[in-house]
Amino acid sequence: MTDFGLSEEHRELRDTVRRFAQDKVAPVIGDLYERHEFPYDLVRQMGEMGLFGLPFPSELGGMDGDYFALCIVLEELARVDSSLSITLEAAISLGAMPIYRFGSDEQKKRWLPALIRGEALAGFGLTEPGAGSDAGGTRTTARLSEDGTEWIINGSKAFITNSGTTMTSLVTVTARTGENEISSIIVPSGTPGFTVAPGYSKVGWCSSDTHELTFSDCRVPVENLLGQRGRGFAQFLQILDEGRIAIAALSTGLAQGCVDESLKYAAQREAFGHTIGSYQAIQFMIADMETRAHTARLAWRDAALRLVAGEDFKRPAAIAKLHASTVAVDNARDATQIHGGYGFMNEFPVARMWRDSKILEIGEGTSEIQRMVIARDLGLR
């Protein structure tokens, strides 16, 4: 089959990352996952490969690639492990991209080089304990000091990726800076009043870094305002639109990984004198899994190509995220069933994929939010 949308450079990138995932990630990630350990060495290797700089221009130290190339990488990583894939996705889409899109020249010069080289990570502080899908319900506040030189931030954020590693250099947070006004502010790691809670005990993504953050009279320079005052919410919605394509690609990778593992197991496992892959029930199940992964890939590539071309991609991104995340959950369930009792054992990759899949229907916009976006874009109000 033709690789829809892939140039020769894209195919070379895909093959390189596929080898990295199989040769470097697969042998070690299961142990890291079970110990809930962040994969620092793998992250360092991804930095050396230039993956953190893929969608950024060379004048900033990037690779002169685009969002489509990033999504190719995310899919290939997630075929083996989603924790590493979401670490890269969040570092770029949610960490560096807001500064690249909306930052001043000084902010870009100060923060982007290390992020683009993969030497530092950044977080995206939008979700709060009482404001998830309703991100407009932000309660975190930021007020100017009496002399107007600092923002004083108070509040909390929940489920923030890449926010508590030893590599984390900053978190960009949304906060109310006035009545009916939400702005984005850069908060460097280690700022007094900025506290990172212990990591969550999660069902999945166990090698990904996720924390709750609190801000208690946390002071940062007024120059740390990201973009225009009062435009923070709109900026983050734009970032989320792009991020949905990335999560769709990650979801597709997980779905394809379930196919990969099921094919291997079906060729080895015997029952009633035959490999289980010779039975039509298993054949049809895997055929359906492959079909779902294929259509999810077409969906995210369509959305990504529209983004790169400068076309309206809001509805295609929501469609891709909705469909691919559903596909990931369905394929993970079927792959576990094909593996039988072994699918319930954590040493098998499909058990990790099953645990990782459900968050894809929740993070970066729930499936219900995607349906709202699609319906509204169709003119339904």
N, C-alpha and C positions, 0 to 999 in steps of 0.2 A: 504493500500500500504506500502511496505517496505521503511523505511527511508534510502535511498541510502547514504552510506558513514558515517552514524551516529553510534557512539559507545553509550554505556549506559551512559557514562559521558557526551557525547555531548547532548543526549536527556535530561538529568537532567539540564544541562546548559540552553538549549533552553526553557524548561518549567519554570525555575526560572526567566529568563529574560522576558518571555511572561507574567508572573504574575506581574512582576515589571512594564512592559509597560502598562498593563491594569489597575492595581490598583493605581499606583503612577503617571504615565505620563499622561494617557488619561484624568483624571479629571482636570488637570491644564494647559495643554499645549496650549489649544485653546486661553486662556486669555493671556498667555505669548506671543504667536505668534502674536496676534492682537496688543499688545503693543510693539512689536519688542524688547522684553526683553530676555536677555540671561538667560538660566535656571540654575543658579548657584546651587540651592538646589538639583536639579536632578543630576547635574554633581557630586556634592559632594556624593550623594547616590551611584552613579555608582562607584566612587572611593572606597567607603567602601565595595562594593560588589566585588572589585578586578578586575573589567572589564578592567581598563586601563593597567593592568599587564598581561592580558591573554597570549599574544604570547612571553612573556619574561621569562628567566630562574629564578629560585628561588634565585640563588645567587645574583641576582640584585634586588630582592624583587618582582619578577614576580610570575606568577601562573603556570609556566611550561606547558602552553598550546601551541597552535600553531595558524597559520593563519586561518586554517579551523574553529577553535573554535571562533575566532574573527568574522568571516563572519556570523556564526550562530547568534551571538549576534546582529550584524548590521541589519540582516534581520528582526529579531523579533522586534527591536526598530522601524524600519521604517514601520512596519505594523501599528503602531500608529502614529509616527511622524518622519519625516526625518531630522528636524533641530537637534534633539538630536543625531540621528544616525550619521549624518555627523560630529558633534562635536567630537564624540568618534573616528570615522574613521580617521579624520584629525589629531587628537591628537596622535594617535598611528602610522598610516601608514606614515604620512607626518611629524609629529613632533618628536616623539621619535625614530622611526625606522631608520632614517638616522644616528643618533648618535650611535645607537646600531650596525648598519651594518658597519659603516666606522669610528667611533670615536676612539680616543686613550683611553687607560685605564683611564687616568686622566679625560678626557672629560666625559666618561661614569660614573665615580665615582661622578663627580661634578653635572651633569645634570639629569641623568636617574632616580635616586631614587624618586624624587618628581614627575616626569612625570609618572612613573610607578604606583605610589600610587594615581594618579589623583589629587594631591595637586597643580600641576602646569600644564600649557599647553604650547605647542610650535607650531610655525608656519613654513610653508614651502614656502620660497620666490623664486619662479621660474618665474611666469608670470609677464610680464611688460605691461604698457599701449600700447606699440607698438610691443610686442612680446608675442603672445599667443601660438597658435599651432606651430609657428616657434620659439621654445624656443632657438634655436641656434642663434637667432637674439638679444640675451641679450646685452644691452647697459650699464647696471650698471658696474662700474669699481671699482677695488680695487688695490691700489698701496702701496708698502712698504714705510714706513717713511725713512728718511735719515739714521737713526741709525739702521734700520732694525728690530725694536722691535714691530712695529704696522702695521696693515692694515688700510689704509685710504679709506673709501668707499663713492662713490658718485653715485646716481641714484635713481630709484624708482621701486616699485613693485605694482602690482594690483591684486585685488580679493583674498587677502590672509586670509585664515580661521584661527580662533583662535589667531589672531595677536594683538588684542587690549583689551582683557579682563583684569580684575584685577588679574587674575591667570596666565597670560602669562609671562613666564620667559625668552623666547628667540625666535628668528626667525633665521632659517638657510637660507642664501641667496646665490644665484649664482651670480658671478661677474667675469668680465674679469680681469685676473691678468697678462695678457701679450698678445702678438699677437697670435691670434688663440688659446687662452688658457682660459678656464672657470674653476673656482674653487668654492668650497663651503666654506662658512665662517659663524661661529656662531656669532650672534649679540645679546647680552643680552638686555632685555627690560630696558628702562631708560638710555641707553648709549647716551651721548651727541651727537647731530647730527642725531639721529634716531627719526623720527617723525611719529606718527600714525595719519592718517587723521580720521575725523568723519566717522562713519559707513555708508555704502551705503544704499540707499532706494531701496530695492530689491522686485522683484515680488514674490519670494518664499524664503524658508529657513529663515523665518523672525525671528526665535529665534536662528539663528546661527550667530556667530561673524565674520564679513568680513570687511576688511579695505584696503585702499591704504597706502603704506609705502614710505617714502622718506628718503634718506640718503645724508647728506650734510657734507662732511669732517668728517664722522663718524669714530672714531678711536677705534679699538679693538686690543687686544694683538695678536701677530703673532701666538701664540699657538692656537688661535681660528680657524685656518684652519682645515676643516673637511676632513680627508682622504688626499690623495696625491694632491699636486698642479697640476692643469691642468686636473684632473679627475672628476671635479664637475659635468659636463654635463652628463658623462657616469653614475655617481652614481645616479643622479636624474632620469635618464631614467630607471634604475633598480628599483628604488623606485616606479616609475609610473607603471611599469609592475605589481608589486604586488598590488598597489592601485586600478588598474582596476578590479581586482577580488573583492575587497572590495566594490567598487561602484556597481558592478553587483549584489552583495548580497543585498546591500541597495535598489537597483532598484527593485529587486525581492520582498523585503518586502513591498515596496510601492504598487507594483502590486497586491500582495496578500491582502493588506489592502483594496484595492478597491473592491476586491471580497467580503471580509468580510462585508464591509459596504453595498454593493449592495444586498447581501443576506438578511441582516437585513431589509433594506428598502423595498425590494420586498415582504417580508412576512407581512409587516405592511400596506403599501400603497394600497388603494383600488381605482379602476376605473371601471366604468360601472358594478358595482355590484360584482366585484371579486378583490382579491389581484392581483397586477400586476405580481407577480411571477407565476401566473397560466397561463399567456399568453406566447405562444411559442416564440414570438419575444424577450421577456425579458429572457426567459429560455436559448435560444440559445446565446444571448449576454453574459450572465454570464458564460455559458459553455465555450465559446471562451476565456473569461477573465481567467478562471481557467486553461485552457490548456496553455495559454501563460505564466502564472505565474509558472506553473509546469515545462515547458521546460526551462525557465530562471533559475530556481533553479538547474536543472540538469546541466546546462552549468556552473554556477559558482562553483558548487561542484566539477565537473570534473577538472576545472582549479585549484581550491584550493588543491585538493588531489594531483595533479601533483606537485604543488609547495612544499607541505609538504614532498613528496616522493623524492624531489631533481631532478625531471625530468624537461625537457624543457617545460615551460608553457607559453611562450610569445604569440603564436598564440591562444591557448585556452583562455587565459586571454582577448585578444582583441575580440574574438568571444563572450565570456560571457558578456563583457561590452557593445558591440554593440547590442547584442540581448536583454539583460535585460533592458537596458535604453529605447530601442524602445518599449518593452513590457510595461514598466511603463507609458510611454506617452499614448499608446493605451488604457491601462486599465483605466487610469485617465479620459480620454476623454469619454469612454463608461460609467464609473461609474457616471460621471456628467450627462450624457444623461439620465440614468436610474432614477436619482433623480429629473430630470426635473428642475423646477424653484428653488427648494430647493438646488440643486447642485450648484447653483450660489450664494448661501448665505454662508458667511464665517463661520457661526457657525456650519456648517456641515463638518465633517472631509474630505469628498471627495473634497470639494472646496479647502482645504489646500493641499490635495494630487495633485490636478490638477495644482495648482500654483507651487508646488515643483517639479513636474515631468520633466519639460522641461530642467532644468539645468543638468539633468543626461545625456542628449545627448551632453552636452558641456563640463562639468568639467572633469578634469583628462583625457583629450584626447577626442576630438570631435568624433562623429560617422565617419566623413570623415577620421580622423587620424586612427581609428581602421581598416577601410577598407584598408588603405595604409599598415598598419602593416600586416594584413592578406595576402594581395596580394603579398607583398614582401617576406613573409615567404613561400609562395607557389612557389616562384621563378620568379615571374613576375616583371620585372624591366623596 
